[in-house]
């Protein structure tokens, strides 16, 4: 069975921070993907994950997730 997807590469905290900063500046998912070397779909999926996490806190330490702390 063949899989045509590119190898999955985990997001680093630095990439996530850059993603959020550039998104806040108004870049589109396509532009972000080009800038970060990711597909538009990977960028969109990561942004969706952040939106779902907004307002949630860690079960282990009770603090807000780093992506959303001010």
Residue pairs with C-beta under 8 A, 6 or more apart in sequence:
6 39
9 38
11 19
11 46
13 66
15 36
16 46
16 50
16 67
17 67
18 36
19 32
19 36
19 43
19 46
19 47
20 50
20 67
22 31
22 32
22 35
23 32
23 47
27 35
29 40
29 43
29 44
29 47
30 40
32 38
32 40
32 43
33 39
33 40
33 42
33 43
36 43
50 67
50 68
53 65
53 67
53 68
54 68
55 68
56 64
56 65
57 63
57 64
57 65
58 64
58 65
63 69
